Amino acid sequence: MNEQMRILTGRANQPLAQKVAERLGVELCPADGQDLVPGRFPDGEVRVEVQHTVRGKEVFVIQPTSPPVNEHLMELLLMIDALKRASARMICAVIPYFGYARQDRKKKGRVPISARLVANLLETAGVNRVLTVELHAGQIQGFFNVPVDHLRTDKLFAEHIRTVHPDWLDPLVVVSPDIGGVWRARRVAKELERPLAIVEKHRRNTSDEEPEVYNVIGDVKGRSVLLVDDILATGRTLYQAAEKLAEKKAKRVFAAVTHGLFTGEALSLLEDSPLQKLLVTDTIAHRVQVAQHPKVEIVSVARLLADAIHRIFSCRSVSDLLVRS
């Protein structure tokens, strides 16, 4: 790869950054002394000191803003600022998981639009473009005044299922766990050439944090089903959807989720649920309990990100990697 490229990473997901760098034939650039990731001052403040020259270079900073969100976001902002002040020609923030994406609008009074604020912070720090994966809300791209390449994972999951789990396919119904995510599940259904069903849910009132699942739109009786979603946080939505599908006599229940946060008792719910297998990507670095869980199977986005970075660096179209509505 051309010497004009530099790749840096923060603490959020160094293993993924290493995989991407290896695919591109580039070594990660140390961000603090001999360390590949930013360090810390004695008082806990983030310390960044890029060790290789970036003057006139095209730099890609790989850092999902996953929990602890604020710490990882601050690392990203400081790395971007350091690169800008070191005269990098182009700075691309590669954010596999975009934190605060679920706060994309005012659902009620006196609340922030946090996703827009994060976009403003990144631009103020000096980012020239953004590469991200499976935004919770596609309109977040419009919060930026710089180019945003938004990658999808439907083709990735479909290819993995066809290659590794062909036994899932006959008969298979792809299911959205809520009406709002139908477009996401429809894409996977189209890739796999399988029918689509929907789990309908509602909240008793607007202050309820957890939904109540109450209906399935579509025929799942005697069929395998694949639940498709973008984020697994507490896991309760997926758990309730799997329970309802099992109640409707689904033969087997699987799931494919892009971003696995696994907060709270998510793993316990997964163990108790009818789900037989959960596919999740490595946009977020998973702790050992998740990675080694018998129901969890990790599908890497390293190749997808590496291909996109190579195309951006080579001034080639990224459209082939994008799946549009």
C-alpha positions, 0 to 999 in steps of 0.5 A, spaced: 500 500 500 502 507 498 506 510 503 501 516 503 496 512 507 496 512 515 492 508 519 491 509 527 486 506 532 484 508 539 482 503 545 475 502 543 477 496 538 484 495 536 483 488 534 478 490 528 483 495 526 489 490 526 485 486 522 483 492 517 490 494 517 493 487 515 488 487 509 491 493 507 498 491 508 499 497 512 502 497 519 498 501 525 501 508 526 503 508 534 498 514 537 503 515 543 510 513 544 511 506 542 503 504 544 498 503 538 493 507 542 492 513 546 495 513 553 493 517 559 496 522 563 496 521 571 490 525 572 486 520 567 486 525 561 487 522 554 494 523 551 495 523 544 502 523 540 502 521 533 509 517 532 510 517 524 509 523 520 502 525 517 504 531 513 500 531 506 498 524 508 491 521 508 489 518 515 484 513 517 482 513 524 478 507 526 475 508 533 467 506 534 464 510 539 462 504 543 461 504 551 464 507 555 462 512 549 464 519 552 471 516 553 472 513 546 469 519 543 474 524 546 480 519 544 477 520 537 476 527 537 483 528 540 486 524 535 483 528 529 485 534 532 492 532 533 492 529 525 489 536 523 495 540 527 500 535 524 498 537 517 494 531 515 492 532 508 485 528 509 482 525 515 477 520 515 474 518 521 472 510 521 466 509 526 464 502 525 459 503 531 456 510 531 454 512 539 449 517 540 445 514 534 439 513 537 438 520 539 437 523 532 431 527 534 426 530 539 422 525 541 419 529 547 421 536 549 427 539 553 432 533 550 438 534 546 439 531 539 445 528 541 447 525 534 447 532 531 452 534 536 457 529 535 457 530 528 458 538 529 464 535 534 467 531 529 467 537 524 470 542 529 475 537 531 477 537 523 475 531 520 474 531 512 470 525 511 466 519 515 466 512 514 461 508 518 457 501 518 449 500 519 447 507 522 441 506 527 438 512 523 440 513 516 438 521 516 444 522 521 448 522 514 445 529 513 447 532 520 454 532 517 457 537 512 462 532 510 462 526 506 459 520 509 460 513 507 454 509 510 456 501 509 450 496 510 451 489 513 445 485 509 450 482 504 455 480 509 450 476 513 447 473 507 453 471 504 455 468 511 449 464 512 449 461 505 456 459 506 456 457 513 449 455 515 446 453 508 441 449 513 438 455 515 435 457 508 430 451 507 424 453 509 426 460 512 423 467 514 426 473 515 423 477 521 424 484 523 423 485 531 419 491 530 415 495 524 421 501 524 426 496 522 422 493 516 427 496 511 433 493 514 430 486 514 427 487 507 434 487 505 436 481 508 430 477 505 432 480 498 439 478 499 437 471 501 430 471 496 426 469 502 419 472 505 419 477 510 415 477 517 414 483 522 413 482 530 409 488 531 410 491 538 408 497 542 409 501 549 404 502 554 406 509 554 411 514 551 415 514 558 416 506 558 423 504 556 421 497 554 416 495 549 411 490 549 411 485 544 404 483 542 403 480 534 406 477 528 405 479 521 406 473 517 406 466 517 412 463 521 409 456 523 413 450 522 419 455 519 426 457 521 426 464 522 432 469 522 431 476 526 434 482 523 436 488 527 442 493 528 443 494 535 443 489 541 443 493 548 439 489 553 437 484 549 429 485 551 426 486 544 430 480 541 428 476 547 421 478 546 420 477 539 424 470 539 419 468 545 413 471 540 415 467 534 416 460 538 409 461 541 407 462 533 410 455 532 416 457 529 421 451 528 427 454 529 429 462 531 436 465 529 438 472 529 443 477 526 445 483 529 450 488 527 452 492 533 452 487 539 453 492 546 450 486 550 449 491 556 446 489 563 443 482 563 443 481 555 447 475 556 442 472 561 436 473 556 440 470 551 441 464 554 434 463 556 431 465 550 429 460 544 434 463 540 439 458 537 444 462 534 446 469 534 450 472 529 453 479 531 459 483 527 465 485 531 464 493 530 464 493 537 470 489 541 466 483 545 468 481 552 470 474 553 464 472 555 460 474 549 465 472 544 466 465 547 458 464 548 455 458 545 450 461 542 454 467 539 457 467 532 462 473 530 462 475 523 467 480 522 466 487 518 474 487 517 474 486 509 468 490 508 472 496 512 478 495 508 475 495 501 471 501 503 478 504 505 482 502 499 476 505 495 476 512 498 484 512 498 484 510 491 479 515 489 474 510 487 467 509 487 464 506 494 457 505 491 458 497 490 459 496 497 453 501 499 446 498 499 441 503 498 433 503 500 
